Amino acid sequence: MNTEEFELPRSREANERLHTLIPGGAHTYAKGDDQYPEHLAPVINHGRGAHVWDVDGNRYVEYGSGLRSVSLGHAHPRVVEAVRREIDRGGNFVRPSIVEVEAAERFLATVPTAEMVKFAKNGSDATTAAVRLARAVTGRPRVALCADHPFFSTDDWFIGTTPMSAGIPATDLTVTFPYGDLPATEELLSRYEGEIACLILEPATHTEPAPGYLAGLRELADRHGCVLVFDEMITGFRWSEAGAQGLYGVVPDLSTFGKALGNGFAVSALAGRRELMERGGLRHSGDRVFLLSTTHGAETHSLAAAMAVQTTYTEEGVTARLHALGERLAAGVRDAAASMGVAEHLVVRGRPSNLVFATLDENGQPSQEYRTLFLRRLLAGGVLAPSFVVSSALDDADIDHTVDVVAEACAVYRKALDATDPTPWLAGRPVKPVFRRLA
């Protein structure tokens, strides 16, 4: 396909309709058309397995499906069948359904480091519940979050710390610590001695935790009397079936799961030690904590989806497959970049099951312009890849096709680097970061 002739007229028209009716043109800012080259933000018609089709009729190999939530591929048979079975039995009742206890038992068998679990519909509610519970059980006001992790919640305690803080009066009770730096974290805890309710972080990100780091955080939290919270929205299932805590063997007080848990269906979870979790229940004599209370949190078909996902992961070795696919993809992309002389500029990072890429300019600095150039070539080649996060539905042919398209994109990348100006290859404004003050 001639990349200069690649156009998406129906998607462009659909994007205009989206913006007319929906603020931002999407229900998640990371899905906004500002994250894609101008007029090349495909609007999806349907998906199956590792592929999606846009309203213009183009088929893409898709990465990062559903913002990392669809790790088994779209319309996975076991998940769809479990959902269909529950839909025919009713979805929401005035009292708990038996599916709720079955889903809790299944989750706690999969994540044995937790003793109780409560389900919700999105990650923000779960992380905010963890923060609220930590404040209640410690009687402390401050939250310490990891400054190196991009997102925790839509609620004030986090969003107020980002450039998109409009509408939030103050976040002076939120403090931050750097990932991987135990002395800096200890200094923070000492500076606010007796004030910090919890440390909240992703246990792992684009880099592995240094040996002893997570165990060191556990010790610091215990010594300073605060709650250790692992945000496992991304690491859950992609690192191991029991999340990063299961892989690294460090047990947090509370942890939150979502994304891969439902394979695209809306379900998240707050899990943790019984002593803490019971404070959100009825079987204690202390002050009640309004932990999580959601009308749709126990929607039967979403819980059925979660159970099917967990069964599929454990019976089919999905985490190992994600790692194998990611390793093949990372090696191919790195070889393609090297062969075109851009290995220092297109950089693949992260655990094989959670790969991202960085686009660097001629000075080695992160560049939205070069990212735009790269994404344009990927889209024209039938690869939809805001990241290189794999799903288990990919096969070797998909990976090989992706690597071929990456090689073609890298050839253009090299031309732009030689010209020290990517502008002629952008065909419009560059893609934009999600968190920015002005639209």
C-alpha positions as CSV (number, residue, x, y, z in Angstrom):
1,M,0.0,0.0,0.0
2,N,1.3,3.5,-0.9
3,T,1.5,5.2,2.5
4,E,1.0,8.6,0.9
5,E,-2.4,7.5,-0.5
6,F,-3.6,5.8,2.8
7,E,-6.7,7.6,3.9
8,L,-9.6,6.8,6.3
9,P,-12.5,8.9,5.1
10,R,-15.2,7.0,7.0
11,S,-13.2,7.0,10.2
12,R,-12.6,10.7,9.7
13,E,-16.3,11.3,9.4
14,A,-17.1,9.1,12.4
15,N,-14.5,10.9,14.5
16,E,-16.3,14.2,13.7
17,R,-19.5,12.6,14.9
18,L,-17.8,11.3,18.1
19,H,-16.4,14.8,18.9
20,T,-19.8,16.4,18.4
21,L,-21.5,14.1,20.9
22,I,-18.8,12.9,23.3
23,P,-16.2,15.2,25.0
24,G,-12.8,14.2,23.7
25,G,-14.3,11.9,21.0
26,A,-13.7,8.8,23.2
27,H,-14.5,7.5,26.6
28,T,-10.8,7.1,27.6
29,Y,-8.3,9.9,26.9
30,A,-5.7,7.3,25.7
31,K,-8.0,6.3,22.9
32,G,-8.4,9.9,21.7
33,D,-7.7,10.8,18.0
34,D,-5.0,13.2,19.3
35,Q,-3.0,10.1,20.1
36,Y,-2.8,9.2,16.4
37,P,-1.6,11.0,13.2
38,E,-4.0,13.6,11.9
39,H,-6.9,12.1,10.1
40,L,-5.5,8.6,10.6
41,A,-7.3,7.5,13.8
42,P,-9.2,4.4,12.7
43,V,-12.7,4.0,14.2
44,I,-13.2,0.3,14.9
45,N,-16.1,-1.7,13.4
46,H,-15.3,-5.1,15.0
47,G,-12.5,-7.4,16.1
48,R,-11.7,-11.1,16.3
49,G,-8.7,-12.6,17.8
50,A,-5.6,-10.4,17.2
51,H,-7.2,-8.4,14.4
52,V,-9.6,-5.5,14.2
53,W,-11.4,-4.0,11.2
54,D,-12.1,-0.2,10.9
55,V,-15.2,1.4,9.4
56,D,-13.3,1.9,6.2
57,G,-12.8,-1.8,5.8
58,N,-9.1,-2.0,6.7
59,R,-7.8,-4.9,8.7
60,Y,-5.1,-4.4,11.3
61,V,-2.9,-6.6,13.5
62,E,-3.7,-4.9,16.8
63,Y,-1.5,-4.4,19.8
64,G,-2.4,-3.0,23.3
65,S,-5.9,-4.2,22.7
66,G,-8.5,-2.4,24.9
67,L,-5.7,-0.5,26.7
68,R,-4.1,-3.9,27.6
69,S,-7.4,-5.4,28.8
70,V,-8.0,-7.8,25.9
71,S,-5.1,-10.2,26.5
72,L,-6.7,-13.3,25.1
73,G,-7.9,-11.7,21.9
74,H,-11.3,-10.4,20.9
75,A,-14.4,-12.6,21.2
76,H,-12.4,-15.3,22.8
77,P,-14.6,-18.5,22.7
78,R,-14.4,-19.5,26.3
79,V,-15.1,-16.0,27.6
80,V,-17.9,-15.4,25.1
81,E,-19.6,-18.7,26.0
82,A,-19.3,-18.0,29.8
83,V,-20.8,-14.5,29.3
84,R,-23.6,-15.7,27.0
85,R,-24.6,-18.4,29.5
86,E,-25.0,-15.8,32.4
87,I,-26.8,-13.2,30.2
88,D,-29.6,-15.8,29.7
89,R,-29.9,-16.1,33.5
90,G,-30.2,-12.4,34.4
91,G,-27.5,-9.9,35.0
92,N,-28.2,-8.0,38.3
93,F,-30.4,-8.7,41.3
94,V,-31.6,-7.1,44.5
95,R,-29.4,-9.5,46.5
96,P,-26.0,-11.1,45.8
97,S,-26.0,-13.9,43.2
98,I,-24.2,-17.2,43.7
99,V,-21.9,-16.1,40.9
100,E,-20.4,-13.5,43.3
101,V,-19.1,-16.1,45.8
102,E,-17.9,-18.4,42.9
103,A,-16.0,-15.5,41.3
104,A,-14.5,-14.5,44.7
105,E,-13.4,-18.1,45.3
106,R,-11.9,-18.4,41.9
107,F,-10.1,-15.1,42.2
108,L,-8.6,-15.9,45.6
109,A,-7.5,-19.3,44.4
110,T,-5.7,-17.6,41.5
111,V,-4.2,-14.8,43.7
112,P,-3.5,-16.8,47.0
113,T,-1.6,-13.9,48.5
114,A,-5.0,-12.1,49.1
115,E,-7.6,-13.2,51.7
116,M,-10.6,-11.2,50.6
117,V,-11.7,-9.5,47.4
118,K,-14.4,-7.0,46.3
119,F,-15.3,-6.5,42.7
120,A,-16.0,-3.2,40.9
121,K,-16.2,-2.0,37.2
122,N,-13.0,0.1,36.7
123,G,-9.5,0.5,38.1
124,S,-10.0,4.0,39.5
125,D,-12.7,2.9,41.9
126,A,-10.5,0.1,43.1
127,T,-7.4,2.1,43.7
128,T,-9.4,4.9,45.4
129,A,-11.0,2.3,47.6
130,A,-7.6,1.1,48.6
131,V,-6.5,4.6,49.5
132,R,-9.7,5.3,51.5
133,L,-9.3,2.0,53.4
134,A,-5.6,2.8,54.1
135,R,-6.5,6.2,55.5
136,A,-9.3,4.7,57.6
137,V,-7.2,1.9,59.2
138,T,-4.2,4.1,59.9
139,G,-6.0,7.3,60.8
140,R,-3.5,9.1,58.6
141,P,-4.3,11.7,55.9
142,R,-1.4,11.5,53.3
143,V,-1.1,9.3,50.3
144,A,2.4,8.5,48.9
145,L,2.3,7.5,45.2
146,C,5.1,6.5,42.9
147,A,5.9,9.5,40.7
148,D,7.3,7.3,37.9
149,H,4.0,5.6,37.1
150,P,1.7,7.3,34.7
151,F,-1.8,6.6,36.1
152,F,-3.6,5.5,39.2
153,S,-7.1,6.9,39.3
154,T,-9.5,9.5,37.9
155,D,-10.1,10.8,41.4
156,D,-8.7,14.0,42.9
157,W,-5.9,12.4,45.0
158,F,-4.2,11.4,41.8
159,I,-5.5,13.6,38.9
160,G,-4.8,16.7,40.9
161,T,-1.0,15.8,40.6
162,T,-1.1,15.8,36.8
163,P,-1.2,18.7,34.3
164,M,-4.9,18.0,33.8
165,S,-5.8,19.3,37.3
166,A,-8.6,21.7,36.3
167,G,-11.6,21.4,38.6
168,I,-9.6,20.0,41.5
169,P,-9.1,22.5,44.4
170,A,-6.0,21.0,46.0
171,T,-3.9,17.8,46.4
172,D,-1.7,18.8,49.2
173,L,-2.2,15.5,50.9
174,T,-0.6,13.6,48.0
175,V,3.2,13.2,48.1
176,T,5.4,11.2,45.7
177,F,8.4,8.9,45.8
178,P,10.7,7.6,43.0
179,Y,10.5,4.0,41.8
180,G,13.5,1.9,42.8
181,D,14.9,4.3,45.4
182,L,14.5,3.0,48.9
183,P,16.5,5.7,50.6
184,A,14.4,8.5,49.0
185,T,11.2,6.6,50.1
186,E,12.5,6.2,53.6
187,E,13.4,9.9,53.7
188,L,9.8,10.8,52.7
189,L,8.3,8.5,55.3
190,S,10.6,10.1,57.9
191,R,9.8,13.6,56.8
192,Y,6.0,12.9,57.2
193,E,6.4,10.5,60.1
194,G,3.0,9.3,61.3
195,E,1.2,11.1,58.4
196,I,1.4,8.7,55.4
197,A,-1.4,6.2,55.2
198,C,-0.1,4.2,52.3
199,L,2.6,3.7,49.6
200,I,0.9,2.9,46.3
201,L,2.8,1.9,43.1
202,E,2.9,-0.5,40.2
203,P,5.1,-3.3,41.5
204,A,6.9,-3.4,38.1
205,T,6.8,-1.3,34.9
206,H,9.0,-1.1,31.8
207,T,11.9,-2.2,34.0
208,E,12.2,-5.0,36.4
209,P,12.4,-4.1,40.1
210,A,16.0,-4.4,41.4
211,P,16.6,-7.4,43.7
212,G,15.4,-6.6,47.1
213,Y,13.5,-3.4,46.1
214,L,9.9,-4.7,46.7
215,A,10.9,-6.5,49.9
216,G,12.6,-3.3,51.0
217,L,9.3,-1.4,50.5
218,R,7.5,-4.0,52.5
219,E,9.9,-3.5,55.3
220,L,9.6,0.3,55.2
221,A,5.8,0.1,55.2
222,D,5.9,-2.2,58.2
223,R,8.4,-0.1,60.1
224,H,6.6,3.2,59.5
225,G,3.1,1.7,60.0
226,C,1.7,2.4,56.6
227,V,-0.2,0.2,54.1
228,L,1.6,-1.2,51.1
229,V,-0.7,-1.1,48.0
230,F,0.3,-2.8,44.7
231,D,-1.6,-1.5,41.6
232,E,-1.7,-4.7,39.5
233,M,-3.9,-3.3,36.8
234,I,-1.2,-4.0,34.2
235,T,1.0,-6.6,35.9
236,G,-2.0,-8.7,36.9
237,F,-2.0,-11.9,34.7
238,R,0.7,-10.4,32.3
239,W,3.4,-11.1,34.9
240,S,1.9,-14.2,36.3
241,E,-1.6,-15.5,37.0
242,A,-1.1,-14.2,40.5
243,G,0.3,-10.9,39.3
244,A,3.7,-9.4,40.1
245,Q,3.2,-10.3,43.8
246,G,3.0,-13.9,42.8
247,L,6.1,-13.7,40.6
248,Y,8.3,-11.7,43.0
249,G,7.0,-13.2,46.2
250,V,6.4,-10.0,48.0
251,V,2.9,-9.7,49.6
252,P,1.2,-6.3,49.7
253,D,-1.4,-5.4,52.2
254,L,-3.8,-4.4,49.4
255,S,-3.7,-4.9,45.6
256,T,-5.9,-3.9,42.7
257,F,-6.6,-5.8,39.5
258,G,-8.4,-5.0,36.3
259,K,-7.7,-4.9,32.6
260,A,-6.8,-8.5,31.7
261,L,-9.1,-9.8,34.4
262,G,-12.1,-9.5,32.2
263,N,-10.7,-9.7,28.6
264,G,-12.5,-6.5,27.7
265,F,-15.5,-6.9,30.0
266,A,-15.8,-4.4,32.8
267,V,-14.5,-5.9,36.0
268,S,-11.9,-4.8,38.5
269,A,-11.0,-6.0,42.0
270,L,-9.6,-4.8,45.3
271,A,-8.0,-7.6,47.2
272,G,-6.0,-7.9,50.4
273,R,-5.5,-8.9,54.0
274,R,-8.7,-9.9,55.8
275,E,-7.9,-7.6,58.7
276,L,-8.0,-4.6,56.5
277,M,-10.7,-5.6,54.1
278,E,-13.2,-6.5,56.9
279,R,-13.2,-2.8,57.8
280,G,-15.3,-2.3,54.7
281,G,-17.7,-5.0,55.9
282,L,-20.2,-5.7,58.7
283,R,-18.3,-8.0,61.0
284,H,-16.3,-5.6,63.1
285,S,-16.9,-3.1,65.9
286,G,-15.0,-0.1,64.5
287,D,-16.1,2.8,62.3
288,R,-17.6,1.7,59.0
289,V,-15.6,2.3,55.8
290,F,-17.5,3.0,52.7
291,L,-15.2,0.7,50.7
292,L,-16.9,-0.1,47.4
293,S,-20.6,0.0,46.7
294,T,-21.4,-0.2,43.0
295,T,-24.8,-1.1,41.4
296,H,-23.0,-2.9,38.6
297,G,-20.0,-4.3,40.5
298,A,-21.6,-7.7,40.7
299,E,-22.9,-7.9,37.1
300,T,-23.1,-11.6,36.6
301,H,-21.7,-11.8,33.0
302,S,-18.6,-9.7,33.8
303,L,-17.8,-12.0,36.8
304,A,-18.4,-15.0,34.5
305,A,-15.9,-13.4,32.1
306,A,-13.4,-13.0,34.9
307,M,-13.7,-16.7,35.9
308,A,-13.3,-17.8,32.3
309,V,-10.2,-15.7,31.9
310,Q,-8.6,-17.1,35.0
311,T,-9.4,-20.7,33.9
312,T,-8.0,-20.1,30.4
313,Y,-4.8,-18.5,31.8
314,T,-4.1,-21.4,34.2
315,E,-5.2,-24.3,31.9
316,E,-3.6,-22.9,28.7
317,G,-0.4,-21.3,30.1
318,V,-1.4,-17.9,28.6
319,T,1.2,-15.9,30.5
320,A,4.0,-18.0,29.1
321,R,2.6,-17.6,25.6
322,L,2.4,-13.8,26.0
323,H,6.1,-13.8,27.0
324,A,7.1,-16.0,24.1
325,L,5.2,-13.9,21.6
326,G,6.7,-10.7,23.1
327,E,10.2,-12.1,22.9
328,R,9.7,-12.9,19.2
329,L,8.3,-9.5,18.5
330,A,10.9,-7.6,20.4
331,A,13.8,-9.5,18.7
332,G,12.2,-8.9,15.3
333,V,11.6,-5.2,15.8
334,R,15.1,-4.7,17.2
335,D,16.6,-6.5,14.2
336,A,14.6,-4.4,11.8
337,A,15.6,-1.2,13.5
338,A,19.2,-2.2,13.4
339,S,19.1,-3.2,9.8
340,M,17.8,0.3,8.9
341,G,20.3,2.1,11.1
342,V,17.8,3.4,13.7
343,A,18.4,1.0,16.6
344,E,19.3,3.9,18.8
345,H,16.2,5.8,17.9
346,L,13.4,3.2,17.9
347,V,13.8,1.5,21.3
348,V,11.7,-1.4,22.5
349,R,11.3,-1.6,26.3
350,G,9.5,-3.6,28.9
351,R,8.7,-7.1,29.9
352,P,8.0,-9.3,26.8
353,S,4.3,-9.5,27.8
354,N,4.1,-5.7,28.1
355,L,6.3,-4.1,25.5
356,V,6.3,-0.4,24.7
357,F,8.4,1.6,22.3
358,A,10.2,4.9,22.4
359,T,10.8,7.1,19.4
360,L,13.9,9.3,19.8
361,D,15.1,12.1,17.6
362,E,18.5,12.7,16.1
363,N,19.7,13.9,19.6
364,G,18.4,10.9,21.4
365,Q,15.5,12.8,22.9
366,P,11.8,11.5,23.0
367,S,10.0,12.9,20.0
368,Q,6.3,13.1,19.3
369,E,7.1,14.0,15.7
370,Y,9.1,10.8,15.1
371,R,6.3,8.8,16.9
372,T,3.9,10.3,14.4
373,L,6.0,9.4,11.4
374,F,6.4,5.8,12.8
375,L,2.6,5.4,13.5
376,R,1.7,6.6,10.0
377,R,3.7,3.9,8.4
378,L,2.4,1.2,10.8
379,L,-1.2,2.1,10.1
380,A,-0.7,2.1,6.4
381,G,0.9,-1.3,6.7
382,G,-2.1,-2.7,8.6
383,V,-0.6,-2.6,12.1
384,L,-2.4,-0.7,14.9
385,A,0.2,-0.3,17.6
386,P,0.2,2.5,20.1
387,S,2.4,0.0,22.0
388,F,3.7,-3.5,21.2
389,V,1.7,-5.1,24.0
390,V,0.8,-8.6,22.7
391,S,-2.3,-10.7,23.1
392,S,-2.3,-14.5,23.1
393,A,-4.4,-14.5,19.9
394,L,-1.4,-13.4,17.8
395,D,0.4,-16.0,15.7
396,D,3.9,-16.1,14.1
397,A,2.5,-14.8,10.8
398,D,1.1,-11.7,12.6
399,I,4.5,-11.1,14.3
400,D,6.3,-11.6,11.0
401,H,4.0,-9.2,9.2
402,T,4.4,-6.6,12.0
403,V,8.2,-6.9,11.7
404,D,8.1,-6.4,7.9
405,V,6.0,-3.2,8.4
406,V,8.3,-2.0,11.1
407,A,11.3,-2.4,8.8
408,E,9.5,-0.3,6.1
409,A,8.7,2.4,8.7
410,C,12.3,2.3,9.9
411,A,13.5,3.0,6.4
412,V,11.5,6.3,6.4
413,Y,12.6,7.0,10.0
414,R,16.2,6.8,8.7
415,K,15.5,9.3,5.9
416,A,14.0,11.7,8.4
417,L,16.9,11.4,10.8
418,D,19.3,12.1,7.9
419,A,17.3,15.2,7.0
420,T,17.3,16.1,10.8
421,D,13.6,17.1,10.2
422,P,10.7,14.6,10.2
423,T,8.2,17.3,9.2
424,P,7.9,16.4,5.5
425,W,6.7,12.9,6.6
426,L,4.1,13.9,9.1
427,A,1.3,15.1,6.9
428,G,-0.3,17.0,9.8
429,R,0.2,17.9,13.4
430,P,2.2,15.5,15.6
431,V,0.5,13.2,18.1
432,K,0.1,14.6,21.6
433,P,0.7,13.4,25.1
434,V,-2.4,12.4,27.1
435,F,-1.6,14.5,30.1
436,R,-1.3,18.1,29.1
437,R,-2.8,21.3,30.5
438,L,-4.3,22.7,27.3
439,A,-6.4,20.8,24.7
